Structure formats: structure tokens, C-alpha cells
Amino acid sequence: MDENVKLEKKLSPINVWSLALGCIIGWGAFVMPGDTFLSNGGPLGTAIAMGIAAVIMIIIALNYHYMINKFPVSGGEFVYSSKAFGRTNGFICSWFLGLSYLAIVPLNATALALVGRNLLSNVFAVGFHYTVAGYDIYAGEIILALAALAIFAFLSIRGVKFAGVFQTILTFLLVGGGWL
């Protein structure tokens, strides 16, 4: 780790705003407030749960803010945990973080099938494969998820600036589409 290499700012303020809005929308897709939380926890329980989640996210954001300012170099969690707890613990932290991403990325990709079912009248529900937990899985939905993964892999390879511009375009399309 070269301590003299500083991070370059590649995202504009509008790119950061778009990324944050995309994360908020993405997070909202998984909390299922209308179908699950409201019916089980009621309005107050749902509000309390979302408030607790917001506090947890703020604490995480403040920690990242502190660590980014303290160690403004590339390497993220590996650098932070290595500096605080040593290289071995940094290595272990990085591997567990990688494993968690391997678990959550496919989950996010399969969420597109739910969007397709609700907004596009099951247009991807072709080629029945099997049923899991009462949900039918279709080849069209699997292809949609794989295509999304391929697109985001391409964006990641192209770099953060390219991904930031793409995220900004998608965010404006989403916000604009909401007004139509």
C-alpha cells in the first residue's frame, strides 16, 4: 500500500446524488413496506423499523466518512481494517466482504424479476423452470437477471466515472418517468 497515492475525485456532485437516490430506491424495493411490514407490524412498527434502519445507515455512513478522510487511498475496507487491526485481519475482512457481495449481487439481480412481474405484466415469465417458496421461476427472468449482471460488470470494468454517468442517466429517467 503506497501511502502517497491519493484518491482522485471522479464523481461529480450530481453523480453522487444519483448514486444515493439509486441506493435509496434499491433499498426500498427490498423492505417490502406495503405487503409485509404494514400488515405484520402496523404503521407504527413499520415507522420504528425504518427509523432504526436509518440510524444504522447513518452510523455506517459516518464511519465511512471518518475512514475515507483518515485514509484517502484506494483499497477501501482492506486498508481500513489493515490499518486498525493488522494485515491478517484486513485480509479476512476483505474475504468476508467479497463473500457478502457474492451473496447480495444475485439477490439484487433477481429483484428485476419482481419488477417485471409487477410493472410489465409478467413479460419475462416465459419458459417455466421450477418453483421456490411458492414463487415460479422462469427462464426469461433468469436471462433478465444475467443480462443485468453483465451490464453492471461492464460498467464496473469501465470505471467509476462511466458508472456514475450511467447511474445519473438512469436516475433522471426514473424521476422523469415518475412524473409522466
Secondary structure, DSSP 8 states (H G I E B T S, - for coil): --TT------S-HHHHHHHHHHHHHHHHHHH-IIIIIHHHHHHHHHHHHHHHHHHHHHHHHHHHHHHHHH--STTHHHHHHHHHH-HHHHHHHHHHHHHHHHHHHHHHHHHHHHHHHHHSTTTT--SEEEEETTEEEEHHHHHHHHHHHHHHHHHHHH-HHHHHHHHHHHHHHHHHHHH-
